[in-house]
Amino acid sequence: MDIESLVHSVDIVDYISQYVDLEEKGGEFWGLSPFQDEKTPSFSVRRDPPFFYDFSSGSSGNILSFIKLFHRCSGYEAVEKLKEYAGYDGDVDGMTARLAVTQSIRRFQTDKSEKRAEKGTVLPPDIMTQYENRPEKLAAWRDEGISEESLRKFDVRYDSFSDRIVYPIRNSGGKIVNIGGRTLDPEWKEKKLRKYTYFYHWGSMDVLYGLWENIEEIRKKREIILFEGAKSVLIADTWGIRNTAAVLTSHLNPSQMKVLATLGCRTVFAFDKEINPAQDKNIKKLGHYVRCEAIRDREDLLGEKDAPVDKGKEVFEKLYAKRIRI
């Protein structure tokens, strides 16, 4: 038997259920992290592909990865434990177990360069229907200046299981490729939860949040304003500024750069105050194809870690008016 056959001979949900109480929701199985103390379930297991992700610790992988982490054992021991559970006492494809583990990890836990080449998951178009429209829960974002209209436009909802505000992340073709979540737990720091997280594994990160929803306005103005986070897109939308999108991090990756180069319009980077877009190598490369500008807070209008929208529309417009060319 080869290592892939061994891995797939065992139901990952059944195996992990020996150690974690899992509850099914929308085809995924959720429970408390077995690697960190927490009160809100943030540990997710999927059968297809057989994969786990622990949002609290950032650990992820296939069943062998789980065995190594949970039992604190070597790769060799992980294979032996999996063989014992599967009731298999033969060789693993005639190789040493250690070599088999290495090959399995290369397949199921690719390095960063390989991850960038992966195709992202396309989720069912109706996947957001499993979440709730709970006005009292969405009030957290309304209180931060996001209108009901913008919440509806971007299909923002509430996940009672993880106690998070959730929102679909669409590719340029409008297909949902991930779901973002923002915890409402006031003790998220004490519990070591992530404030913002993603429910699914990213493949090739060629997504700009809000591009699909705002593409008509972007083409009309021949300009796209890029924020770091999704919430900034919703706040700007509330103000009537709808030629925006978000990179969902603090830098531009090569895949996103290609999307922007193909789009072919002026790109204004409105990153958080502490980030200088002019130092980003991919933004410099993008400048060979389109005009690139940046919002920089030269007058200390923002707090140290503020996004350009955090102090209101008037401040944002002042910053935008004084943008500089990269």
C-alpha positions as a Markdown table, in Angstrom:
| # | Residue | x | y | z |
|---|---|---|---|---|
| 1 | Met | 0.0 | 0.0 | 0.0 |
| 2 | Asp | 1.3 | 3.5 | -0.8 |
| 3 | Ile | 1.1 | 6.4 | 1.6 |
| 4 | Glu | -1.8 | 8.1 | -0.3 |
| 5 | Ser | -3.9 | 4.9 | -0.1 |
| 6 | Leu | -3.2 | 4.6 | 3.6 |
| 7 | Val | -4.2 | 8.2 | 4.3 |
| 8 | His | -7.4 | 7.7 | 2.3 |
| 9 | Ser | -8.3 | 4.4 | 3.9 |
| 10 | Val | -9.1 | 6.2 | 7.1 |
| 11 | Asp | -11.9 | 8.6 | 7.6 |
| 12 | Ile | -10.3 | 11.7 | 9.1 |
| 13 | Val | -13.4 | 12.8 | 10.9 |
| 14 | Asp | -13.8 | 9.4 | 12.6 |
| 15 | Tyr | -10.2 | 9.4 | 13.6 |
| 16 | Ile | -10.1 | 12.9 | 15.1 |
| 17 | Ser | -13.5 | 12.3 | 16.8 |
| 18 | Gln | -11.7 | 10.0 | 19.2 |
| 19 | Tyr | -10.1 | 13.1 | 20.7 |
| 20 | Val | -12.3 | 16.0 | 19.7 |
| 21 | Asp | -16.1 | 16.3 | 20.0 |
| 22 | Leu | -17.1 | 17.4 | 16.5 |
| 23 | Glu | -20.4 | 18.9 | 15.4 |
| 24 | Glu | -21.3 | 18.9 | 11.7 |
| 25 | Lys | -22.3 | 22.2 | 10.1 |
| 26 | Gly | -22.6 | 22.7 | 6.3 |
| 27 | Gly | -20.4 | 19.7 | 5.4 |
| 28 | Glu | -17.7 | 20.7 | 7.9 |
| 29 | Phe | -17.1 | 19.4 | 11.4 |
| 30 | Trp | -16.3 | 21.9 | 14.2 |
| 31 | Gly | -15.0 | 21.5 | 17.7 |
| 32 | Leu | -12.7 | 23.0 | 20.3 |
| 33 | Ser | -9.1 | 23.1 | 19.5 |
| 34 | Pro | -7.1 | 20.1 | 20.8 |
| 35 | Phe | -3.9 | 22.2 | 20.6 |
| 36 | Gln | -4.9 | 25.3 | 22.6 |
| 37 | Asp | -7.4 | 26.1 | 25.4 |
| 38 | Glu | -10.5 | 27.8 | 24.1 |
| 39 | Lys | -14.2 | 28.1 | 24.8 |
| 40 | Thr | -15.5 | 28.9 | 21.2 |
| 41 | Pro | -15.0 | 26.1 | 18.6 |
| 42 | Ser | -12.5 | 27.1 | 16.0 |
| 43 | Phe | -11.2 | 23.7 | 14.9 |
| 44 | Ser | -12.5 | 22.5 | 11.6 |
| 45 | Val | -12.3 | 19.1 | 9.8 |
| 46 | Arg | -13.3 | 18.4 | 6.2 |
| 47 | Arg | -13.7 | 15.0 | 4.5 |
| 48 | Asp | -13.2 | 16.3 | 1.0 |
| 49 | Pro | -10.4 | 17.0 | 0.8 |
| 50 | Pro | -9.4 | 15.2 | 4.1 |
| 51 | Phe | -8.0 | 18.2 | 5.9 |
| 52 | Phe | -8.1 | 19.9 | 9.2 |
| 53 | Tyr | -7.5 | 23.6 | 10.1 |
| 54 | Asp | -7.2 | 25.0 | 13.6 |
| 55 | Phe | -8.0 | 28.7 | 13.5 |
| 56 | Ser | -6.8 | 29.3 | 17.0 |
| 57 | Ser | -3.2 | 28.0 | 16.5 |
| 58 | Gly | -2.9 | 28.1 | 12.7 |
| 59 | Ser | -2.1 | 24.4 | 12.6 |
| 60 | Ser | -3.4 | 22.5 | 9.6 |
| 61 | Gly | -2.8 | 19.4 | 7.4 |
| 62 | Asn | -3.9 | 15.9 | 6.7 |
| 63 | Ile | -4.5 | 13.0 | 9.1 |
| 64 | Leu | -0.7 | 12.3 | 9.5 |
| 65 | Ser | -0.2 | 16.0 | 10.4 |
| 66 | Phe | -2.8 | 15.7 | 13.1 |
| 67 | Ile | -1.3 | 12.5 | 14.6 |
| 68 | Lys | 2.1 | 14.1 | 14.8 |
| 69 | Leu | 0.8 | 17.3 | 16.5 |
| 70 | Phe | -1.7 | 15.6 | 18.8 |
| 71 | His | 0.5 | 12.7 | 19.9 |
| 72 | Arg | 3.7 | 14.8 | 19.7 |
| 73 | Cys | 5.4 | 12.0 | 17.8 |
| 74 | Ser | 7.8 | 11.7 | 14.8 |
| 75 | Gly | 6.7 | 11.1 | 11.2 |
| 76 | Tyr | 7.8 | 7.4 | 11.5 |
| 77 | Glu | 5.6 | 7.0 | 14.6 |
| 78 | Ala | 2.7 | 8.8 | 13.0 |
| 79 | Val | 2.7 | 6.3 | 10.1 |
| 80 | Glu | 2.8 | 3.4 | 12.5 |
| 81 | Lys | -0.1 | 4.8 | 14.5 |
| 82 | Leu | -2.2 | 5.3 | 11.3 |
| 83 | Lys | -1.4 | 1.7 | 10.2 |
| 84 | Glu | -2.5 | 0.4 | 13.6 |
| 85 | Tyr | -5.8 | 2.3 | 13.4 |
| 86 | Ala | -6.4 | 1.1 | 9.9 |
| 87 | Gly | -5.6 | -2.5 | 10.8 |
| 88 | Tyr | -2.9 | -2.7 | 8.2 |
| 89 | Asp | 0.4 | -4.4 | 9.1 |
| 90 | Gly | 2.2 | -4.5 | 5.7 |
| 91 | Asp | 4.8 | -2.2 | 4.2 |
| 92 | Val | 4.1 | 1.3 | 2.9 |
| 93 | Asp | 4.8 | 1.0 | -0.8 |
| 94 | Gly | 8.1 | -0.9 | 0.0 |
| 95 | Met | 9.6 | 2.3 | 1.4 |
| 96 | Thr | 10.6 | 3.3 | 4.9 |
| 97 | Ala | 7.8 | 4.9 | 6.8 |
| 98 | Arg | 9.9 | 8.0 | 7.2 |
| 99 | Leu | 10.3 | 8.5 | 3.4 |
| 100 | Ala | 6.5 | 7.9 | 3.0 |
| 101 | Val | 5.7 | 10.6 | 5.5 |
| 102 | Thr | 8.0 | 13.0 | 3.7 |
| 103 | Gln | 6.2 | 12.3 | 0.4 |
| 104 | Ser | 2.8 | 12.6 | 2.0 |
| 105 | Ile | 3.6 | 16.0 | 3.6 |
| 106 | Arg | 4.8 | 17.3 | 0.2 |
| 107 | Arg | 1.5 | 16.3 | -1.2 |
| 108 | Phe | -0.8 | 17.5 | 1.5 |
| 109 | Gln | 1.2 | 20.3 | 3.1 |
| 110 | Thr | 2.8 | 22.2 | 0.3 |
| 111 | Asp | 5.3 | 24.9 | 0.9 |
| 112 | Lys | 4.5 | 28.6 | 0.2 |
| 113 | Ser | 5.6 | 28.6 | -3.4 |
| 114 | Glu | 3.5 | 25.6 | -4.2 |
| 115 | Lys | 0.5 | 27.0 | -2.4 |
| 116 | Arg | 0.7 | 30.1 | -4.6 |
| 117 | Ala | 0.3 | 27.8 | -7.6 |
| 118 | Glu | -2.7 | 25.9 | -6.3 |
| 119 | Lys | -6.1 | 26.6 | -7.7 |
| 120 | Gly | -8.5 | 28.0 | -5.1 |
| 121 | Thr | -11.6 | 26.1 | -3.9 |
| 122 | Val | -14.8 | 27.2 | -5.5 |
| 123 | Leu | -17.6 | 26.9 | -2.9 |
| 124 | Pro | -21.3 | 26.2 | -3.7 |
| 125 | Pro | -23.2 | 29.4 | -4.8 |
| 126 | Asp | -25.8 | 29.0 | -2.0 |
| 127 | Ile | -23.2 | 28.4 | 0.8 |
| 128 | Met | -24.1 | 31.7 | 2.6 |
| 129 | Thr | -27.7 | 30.4 | 3.2 |
| 130 | Gln | -26.4 | 28.3 | 6.1 |
| 131 | Tyr | -25.7 | 31.5 | 7.9 |
| 132 | Glu | -28.2 | 33.9 | 9.6 |
| 133 | Asn | -29.4 | 37.4 | 9.0 |
| 134 | Arg | -29.3 | 38.6 | 12.7 |
| 135 | Pro | -29.6 | 42.4 | 12.9 |
| 136 | Glu | -28.5 | 42.4 | 16.6 |
| 137 | Lys | -25.3 | 40.6 | 15.7 |
| 138 | Leu | -24.5 | 42.6 | 12.7 |
| 139 | Ala | -24.9 | 45.7 | 14.8 |
| 140 | Ala | -21.2 | 45.5 | 15.7 |
| 141 | Trp | -20.4 | 46.6 | 12.1 |
| 142 | Arg | -23.3 | 49.0 | 11.8 |
| 143 | Asp | -21.9 | 50.7 | 14.9 |
| 144 | Glu | -18.6 | 51.1 | 13.0 |
| 145 | Gly | -20.3 | 53.0 | 10.3 |
| 146 | Ile | -21.5 | 50.3 | 7.8 |
| 147 | Ser | -25.0 | 50.8 | 6.4 |
| 148 | Glu | -27.7 | 48.1 | 6.1 |
| 149 | Glu | -27.5 | 48.6 | 2.3 |
| 150 | Ser | -23.8 | 47.8 | 2.2 |
| 151 | Leu | -24.2 | 44.8 | 4.5 |
| 152 | Arg | -26.9 | 43.4 | 2.1 |
| 153 | Lys | -24.8 | 44.2 | -1.0 |
| 154 | Phe | -21.9 | 42.2 | 0.3 |
| 155 | Asp | -24.1 | 39.5 | 1.8 |
| 156 | Val | -22.7 | 39.9 | 5.3 |
| 157 | Arg | -24.3 | 37.4 | 7.8 |
| 158 | Tyr | -23.8 | 35.8 | 11.2 |
| 159 | Asp | -22.4 | 32.4 | 12.1 |
| 160 | Ser | -23.9 | 31.3 | 15.4 |
| 161 | Phe | -21.6 | 28.3 | 15.7 |
| 162 | Ser | -18.4 | 30.3 | 15.7 |
| 163 | Asp | -19.9 | 33.5 | 16.9 |
| 164 | Arg | -18.5 | 35.5 | 13.9 |
| 165 | Ile | -19.7 | 38.0 | 11.4 |
| 166 | Val | -19.2 | 36.2 | 8.1 |
| 167 | Tyr | -18.9 | 37.5 | 4.5 |
| 168 | Pro | -18.3 | 35.7 | 1.1 |
| 169 | Ile | -15.1 | 36.4 | -0.7 |
| 170 | Arg | -15.6 | 36.2 | -4.5 |
| 171 | Asn | -13.2 | 35.9 | -7.4 |
| 172 | Ser | -13.3 | 38.2 | -10.4 |
| 173 | Gly | -15.9 | 35.9 | -11.9 |
| 174 | Gly | -18.3 | 36.2 | -8.9 |
| 175 | Lys | -17.7 | 32.7 | -7.6 |
| 176 | Ile | -17.3 | 32.3 | -3.8 |
| 177 | Val | -13.8 | 31.0 | -3.1 |
| 178 | Asn | -13.7 | 31.6 | 0.7 |
| 179 | Ile | -15.6 | 33.0 | 3.6 |
| 180 | Gly | -14.1 | 35.6 | 5.9 |
| 181 | Gly | -15.1 | 35.7 | 9.6 |
| 182 | Arg | -14.7 | 38.4 | 12.3 |
| 183 | Thr | -15.2 | 37.2 | 15.9 |
| 184 | Leu | -17.7 | 38.9 | 18.2 |
| 185 | Asp | -16.2 | 37.3 | 21.3 |
| 186 | Pro | -15.0 | 40.3 | 23.5 |
| 187 | Glu | -12.4 | 38.0 | 25.0 |
| 188 | Trp | -10.8 | 36.9 | 21.8 |
| 189 | Lys | -7.4 | 38.0 | 22.9 |
| 190 | Glu | -7.5 | 36.2 | 26.2 |
| 191 | Lys | -8.8 | 33.1 | 24.5 |
| 192 | Lys | -6.1 | 33.5 | 21.8 |
| 193 | Leu | -8.7 | 33.5 | 19.0 |
| 194 | Arg | -8.0 | 35.2 | 15.7 |
| 195 | Lys | -10.0 | 38.4 | 15.3 |
| 196 | Tyr | -10.2 | 37.9 | 11.5 |
| 197 | Thr | -9.9 | 34.5 | 9.9 |
| 198 | Tyr | -10.9 | 32.5 | 6.8 |
| 199 | Phe | -13.0 | 29.4 | 6.9 |
| 200 | Tyr | -11.3 | 27.6 | 4.0 |
| 201 | His | -7.8 | 26.9 | 2.7 |
| 202 | Trp | -6.6 | 29.5 | 0.2 |
| 203 | Gly | -5.2 | 28.2 | -3.1 |
| 204 | Ser | -3.8 | 30.7 | -5.5 |
| 205 | Met | -4.5 | 34.0 | -3.8 |
| 206 | Asp | -5.5 | 36.0 | -6.9 |
| 207 | Val | -8.6 | 37.5 | -5.2 |
| 208 | Leu | -9.3 | 41.1 | -4.6 |
| 209 | Tyr | -12.3 | 41.4 | -2.2 |
| 210 | Gly | -15.0 | 43.6 | -3.6 |
| 211 | Leu | -13.7 | 43.7 | -7.2 |
| 212 | Trp | -16.6 | 41.6 | -8.5 |
| 213 | Glu | -19.2 | 43.7 | -6.6 |
| 214 | Asn | -17.6 | 47.0 | -7.6 |
| 215 | Ile | -16.3 | 46.3 | -11.1 |
| 216 | Glu | -18.8 | 48.5 | -13.0 |
| 217 | Glu | -17.9 | 51.6 | -10.9 |
| 218 | Ile | -14.2 | 50.7 | -11.2 |
| 219 | Arg | -14.4 | 50.6 | -15.0 |
| 220 | Lys | -16.5 | 53.7 | -15.1 |
| 221 | Lys | -13.9 | 55.7 | -13.1 |
| 222 | Arg | -10.9 | 53.9 | -14.5 |
| 223 | Glu | -9.5 | 53.8 | -11.0 |
| 224 | Ile | -9.4 | 51.2 | -8.2 |
| 225 | Ile | -8.7 | 52.2 | -4.6 |
| 226 | Leu | -7.2 | 49.2 | -2.7 |
| 227 | Phe | -7.5 | 48.8 | 1.0 |
| 228 | Glu | -6.0 | 46.1 | 3.2 |
| 229 | Gly | -9.2 | 44.8 | 4.8 |
| 230 | Ala | -12.7 | 43.9 | 3.7 |
| 231 | Lys | -14.4 | 46.2 | 6.3 |
| 232 | Ser | -12.8 | 49.3 | 4.7 |
| 233 | Val | -14.5 | 48.4 | 1.4 |
| 234 | Leu | -17.9 | 48.2 | 3.2 |
| 235 | Ile | -17.3 | 51.6 | 5.0 |
| 236 | Ala | -16.3 | 53.3 | 1.7 |
| 237 | Asp | -19.4 | 51.7 | 0.0 |
| 238 | Thr | -21.6 | 53.3 | 2.7 |
| 239 | Trp | -20.1 | 56.7 | 1.9 |
| 240 | Gly | -20.9 | 56.1 | -1.8 |
| 241 | Ile | -17.3 | 55.4 | -2.8 |
| 242 | Arg | -17.6 | 52.2 | -4.8 |
| 243 | Asn | -14.5 | 51.9 | -6.9 |
| 244 | Thr | -12.7 | 50.0 | -4.2 |
| 245 | Ala | -11.4 | 46.5 | -3.3 |
| 246 | Ala | -9.2 | 44.9 | -0.7 |
| 247 | Val | -6.0 | 42.8 | -0.9 |
| 248 | Leu | -6.9 | 41.1 | 2.4 |
| 249 | Thr | -3.4 | 41.5 | 3.8 |
| 250 | Ser | -0.7 | 44.2 | 4.0 |
| 251 | His | 1.1 | 43.5 | 0.7 |
| 252 | Leu | 0.3 | 42.8 | -2.9 |
| 253 | Asn | 1.2 | 39.3 | -4.2 |
| 254 | Pro | 2.2 | 38.4 | -7.8 |
| 255 | Ser | -1.2 | 36.9 | -8.6 |
| 256 | Gln | -3.1 | 40.0 | -7.5 |
| 257 | Met | -0.6 | 42.1 | -9.4 |
| 258 | Lys | -1.5 | 40.3 | -12.6 |
| 259 | Val | -5.2 | 40.9 | -12.0 |
| 260 | Leu | -4.6 | 44.6 | -11.6 |
| 261 | Ala | -2.3 | 44.8 | -14.6 |
| 262 | Thr | -5.0 | 43.1 | -16.7 |
| 263 | Leu | -7.6 | 45.5 | -15.3 |
| 264 | Gly | -5.5 | 48.3 | -16.6 |
| 265 | Cys | -6.7 | 51.3 | -14.6 |
| 266 | Arg | -5.1 | 53.7 | -12.1 |
| 267 | Thr | -4.5 | 51.9 | -8.8 |
| 268 | Val | -4.5 | 53.9 | -5.5 |
| 269 | Phe | -3.1 | 52.0 | -2.5 |
| 270 | Ala | -4.9 | 53.0 | 0.7 |
| 271 | Phe | -3.1 | 50.7 | 3.1 |
| 272 | Asp | -3.0 | 51.2 | 6.9 |
| 273 | Lys | -0.8 | 54.0 | 8.1 |
| 274 | Glu | 2.1 | 51.8 | 9.2 |
| 275 | Ile | 2.5 | 50.3 | 5.7 |
| 276 | Asn | 4.4 | 52.1 | 2.9 |
| 277 | Pro | 3.2 | 50.7 | -0.5 |
| 278 | Ala | 6.3 | 52.2 | -2.2 |
| 279 | Gln | 8.4 | 49.6 | -0.6 |
| 280 | Asp | 6.3 | 46.7 | -2.0 |
| 281 | Lys | 8.2 | 45.0 | -4.8 |
| 282 | Asn | 5.1 | 43.8 | -6.5 |
| 283 | Ile | 3.6 | 47.3 | -6.5 |
| 284 | Lys | 6.8 | 48.5 | -8.0 |
| 285 | Lys | 6.4 | 45.9 | -10.8 |
| 286 | Leu | 2.8 | 46.9 | -11.3 |
| 287 | Gly | 3.9 | 50.4 | -11.9 |
| 288 | His | 5.3 | 49.3 | -15.2 |
| 289 | Tyr | 1.8 | 48.5 | -16.5 |
| 290 | Val | -0.5 | 51.0 | -14.8 |
| 291 | Arg | -0.3 | 54.3 | -12.9 |
| 292 | Cys | 0.2 | 53.6 | -9.2 |
| 293 | Glu | -0.5 | 56.1 | -6.4 |
| 294 | Ala | -0.6 | 55.8 | -2.6 |
| 295 | Ile | -2.4 | 57.5 | 0.3 |
| 296 | Arg | 0.2 | 58.5 | 2.9 |
| 297 | Asp | -0.7 | 60.3 | 6.1 |
| 298 | Arg | 1.8 | 63.1 | 6.3 |
| 299 | Glu | -0.2 | 65.2 | 8.8 |
| 300 | Asp | -0.8 | 62.6 | 11.5 |
| 301 | Leu | -4.6 | 62.5 | 10.8 |
| 302 | Leu | -4.6 | 58.8 | 11.6 |
| 303 | Gly | -3.7 | 56.6 | 14.6 |
| 304 | Glu | -0.6 | 54.5 | 14.3 |
| 305 | Lys | -2.4 | 51.4 | 13.0 |
| 306 | Asp | -5.4 | 53.0 | 11.5 |
| 307 | Ala | -6.8 | 52.3 | 8.0 |
| 308 | Pro | -7.5 | 55.5 | 5.9 |
| 309 | Val | -11.2 | 55.1 | 6.5 |
| 310 | Asp | -11.0 | 54.8 | 10.3 |
| 311 | Lys | -11.4 | 58.6 | 11.1 |
| 312 | Gly | -14.3 | 59.2 | 8.9 |
| 313 | Lys | -15.1 | 60.3 | 5.3 |
| 314 | Glu | -13.7 | 63.9 | 5.7 |
| 315 | Val | -10.3 | 62.6 | 6.8 |
| 316 | Phe | -10.3 | 60.0 | 4.0 |
| 317 | Glu | -11.1 | 62.6 | 1.4 |
| 318 | Lys | -8.2 | 64.8 | 2.6 |
| 319 | Leu | -5.8 | 61.9 | 2.5 |
| 320 | Tyr | -7.1 | 60.9 | -1.0 |
| 321 | Ala | -6.7 | 64.5 | -2.3 |
| 322 | Lys | -3.0 | 64.5 | -1.3 |
| 323 | Arg | -2.1 | 61.0 | -2.6 |
| 324 | Ile | 1.3 | 60.6 | -4.2 |
| 325 | Arg | 2.5 | 58.8 | -7.2 |
| 326 | Ile | 4.6 | 55.6 | -6.6 |
